[in-house]
Amino acid sequence: MRSDDIKKGYTRTPHRSLLRATGLRDEDFDKPFIGIANSFIEIIPGHFFLDKYSKILKDEIRKNGCVPFEFNCIGVDDGIAMGHGGMLYSLPSREIIANSVETVMNAHCLDALVCMPNCDKIVPGMLMGALRVNVPTIFVSGGPMAAGVGLHGEALDLNSAFEAVGAFETNQIDEKELKHIECNACPGGGSCSGMFTANSMNTLCEAMGVALEGNGTILALTKEREELIRAAARRICQIALDDKYKIRNIINAKSIHNAMVVDMAMGGSSNTILHMLAISREAGAPLDIAKLNDISRSVPHIAKIAPSLQTVHMEDIERAGGLSAVINEIAKFDSSLLNLDALNIEGQTILERIKDSDIKDTQVIRTVDNAYSKVGGLAILFGNLAEQGCVIKTAGIVGSRQFSGKAVCFNSQDEAIEGISSGKVTKGDVVVLRYEGPKGGPGMQEMLSPTSLIMGRGLGADVALITDGRFSGATRGLSIGHVSPEAAEGGMIGLLEDGDIIDIDVDNYSINVRLSDEDIAARKAKWQYAGKVVDSRWLRQYQKLVTNASNGAILEA
């Protein structure tokens, strides 16, 4: 066992003495030691109950002959951190989480790992850390939240609350309805109910085979979710000492490709591109961002989920057949799009997992013949405005997929919010929100507030937004993020001026500003940037080490 390094032989007498202080007995030293990375934290709705779930997990692990050791990771709730300085810490928290998992697992030589994430940067952070450790690993999330119900019987979610602010400002709803939305959009525990970043990443864990079936769609705080946790505990004990199930044998080039196919079919959060670029590098199978459009061109978009379709949430996907039904429909359409021989943590191939899964509600998960689009729900655009690429969630586009308009430039999120709220942005404009990338932010803020204000003010089909920052999975509209190179490294987005004409063509994967090479060269020669001064020692470290979004915003020494 890997854990023999801390428990076997007379030289490990002091180590065993310390372990006995935690309650271990003689018989425990012959059992596998299982690490449990729990992201329990009381301020995040998807996590405040994970302490209870970890008790279920640990009890089941003990019953199955192993020794569990729980440790905790930090978490940031992007919704609560949104729209103020707290969001600077969200993406950097991914690196802290990855480092924490690596540190605890390797410092204590644990044999296997169960990761219990749910929201935001916690899922990718745990994946990155687990890939560095490379032991048998299972992910089991806390599960998605149920949708809320509005005054008129409509489904509500977190995005409803953000968009309600703009609707209230423009007198589309009154104070009573605003309060109702506030109190009912997030009705209980779980990761926010739509295909936002958390549920997108939990779904991709299932698609990559590192989570059990249902991980992405079974609701939080249900008996079904508790049984999934028990099943994960039993399975980790079965495979704890089996090198076949080391996480790098599960998450590899084949399964990463499968994840991106699923992402396109379901129109996941644009954040998944950022995180999968980073995860793939930790797995030793780096994604080429330019090749993601090849997947997008080939994969029909068959499941549209809030915020792209406000009437459908994760509970509806589960009822309609779950992720396996989505994958099976794509496989029946063209089996070559997927690596169906990829191994999953249950010991099956993906084909064996999905072969009996059928769509139970074609209004929720469509057949390929009736797809929302013949191409995937995410796309990478290139051009003189984004030489290294930028990301758009095509599933969330409201209005035309081609857009030309005049730039209205803002050098921070706060400037943009003030400008949009005061009416500076009008029909036909392209909002340029810059110096919010990984290095410029620093921390690449997630900006749901500006896009929600645009939607709430009724401009969703008439205004585009581009940024070197990123969006919440709840964002919809013609919103383009992750522009690389970013403004802080001299990218074209930092050279734009008010009134520049920007052309966006999603179907041709292009984004350009109407400037000659000579004009661009002249602006580059005049451009100066001293760098944003930040008080935080941690954010200054991050600012120095972080790469741009097209490289996954990973840290490079």
Salt bridges, closest charged atoms under 4 A:
ASP26 OD1 - ARG20 NH2 2.74
GLU27 OE2 - ARG25 NE 3.38
ASP28 OD1 - LYS31 NZ 3.28
ASP30 OD1 - LYS8 NZ 2.63
ASP51 OD1 - LYS52 NZ 3.97
ASP59 OD1 - ARG62 NH1 3.31
GLU60 OE2 - ARG234 NH1 3.39
GLU70 OE1 - LYS58 NZ 2.62
ASP78 OD2 - LYS121 NZ 2.52
ASP78 OD2 - ARG470 NH2 3.96
GLU95 OE2 - ARG94 NE 2.79
GLU102 OE1 - ARG132 NH1 2.92
ASP157 OD2 - HIS313 NE2 2.71
GLU163 OE1 - ARG476 NH2 2.74
GLU169 OE1 - ARG457 NH1 3.70
GLU177 OE2 - HIS152 NE2 3.59
GLU182 OE2 - LYS179 NZ 3.98
GLU226 OE1 - ARG230 NH2 3.92
GLU227 OE2 - ARG234 NH2 2.66
GLU282 OE2 - ARG132 NH2 3.08
ASP294 OD1 - ARG297 NH1 3.00
ASP316 OD1 - ARG319 NH2 3.27
GLU329 OE1 - LYS332 NZ 3.73
ASP341 OD2 - LYS254 NZ 2.71
GLU346 OE1 - ARG353 NH2 2.47
ASP356 OD2 - LYS355 NZ 3.55
ASP361 OD2 - ARG319 NH1 2.92
GLU446 OE1 - LYS121 NZ 3.84
GLU446 OE1 - ARG470 NH1 2.74
GLU497 OE1 - ARG523 NH2 3.50
ASP500 OD2 - ARG523 NH1 2.64
ASP503 OD2 - ARG514 NE 2.81
ASP507 OD1 - ARG401 NE 2.73
